[in-house]
Amino acid sequence: MSPALGPVERFIYRIIGVKPEEEMDWKMYAFAMLLFSLVGLVTLYGLQRLQAILPLNPQNLSAVAPDLSFKHLGQF
């Protein structure tokens, strides 16, 4: 990491509670990966379902139907 970004990295680590000297075992890594995937799934589903009311929608597209939202999430 460059000297300019080192303090920024340490600050972010302190805020989110990361201890850079500790290593992850496979169980912690698997949990983190599953949690990240779940948060991504919920975020994408929410974006598709709330598309009609979100800003920066110049074409005024409507929200994606619930069944199609799950179908589209499976394609990624």
C-alpha positions in Angstrom: 0.0 0.0 0.0 1.3 3.4 -0.8 2.3 5.7 2.0 -0.5 8.1 1.2 -3.2 5.5 1.5 -1.8 3.6 4.5 -3.4 5.9 7.1 -6.8 5.7 5.3 -6.6 1.9 5.3 -5.8 1.8 9.0 -8.7 4.2 9.7 -11.1 2.1 7.8 -9.8 -1.1 9.5 -10.3 0.6 12.9 -13.9 1.7 12.1 -15.0 -1.8 10.9 -13.0 -3.7 13.5 -10.5 -5.5 11.3 -7.4 -6.8 12.9 -4.8 -7.1 10.1 -2.4 -9.2 12.2 -5.1 -12.0 12.6 -5.7 -14.6 9.9 -9.0 -16.0 8.9 -9.6 -19.7 9.2 -11.8 -21.5 6.6 -14.9 -21.2 8.8 -14.6 -17.4 9.2 -13.8 -17.1 5.5 -16.9 -19.2 4.5 -19.1 -17.2 6.8 -17.8 -13.9 5.4 -18.3 -15.1 1.8 -21.9 -16.3 2.5 -22.7 -13.0 4.3 -21.3 -10.9 1.4 -23.3 -13.0 -1.1 -26.5 -12.6 1.0 -26.1 -8.8 1.3 -25.5 -8.6 -2.5 -28.6 -10.7 -3.3 -30.8 -8.5 -1.1 -29.3 -5.3 -2.5 -29.8 -6.4 -6.1 -33.4 -7.6 -5.4 -34.2 -4.3 -3.7 -32.8 -2.3 -6.6 -34.9 -4.2 -9.1 -38.1 -3.9 -7.0 -37.6 -0.2 -6.2 -36.4 0.8 -9.7 -39.6 2.9 -10.4 -39.0 5.2 -7.4 -35.2 5.5 -7.4 -33.6 8.7 -8.8 -31.8 8.8 -12.1 -34.4 6.8 -13.9 -34.7 9.0 -17.0 -36.7 6.4 -19.0 -39.2 6.0 -16.1 -38.9 2.3 -16.1 -41.2 0.4 -13.8 -40.2 -2.0 -11.1 -39.3 -5.6 -12.0 -42.0 -8.1 -11.0 -41.0 -10.2 -7.9 -40.8 -13.5 -9.8 -38.6 -11.9 -12.5 -36.4 -10.3 -9.9 -35.4 -13.8 -8.6 -35.0 -15.1 -12.1 -32.6 -12.3 -13.0 -30.6 -12.8 -9.8 -30.0 -16.4 -10.7 -28.3 -15.3 -14.0 -25.5 -13.4 -12.3 
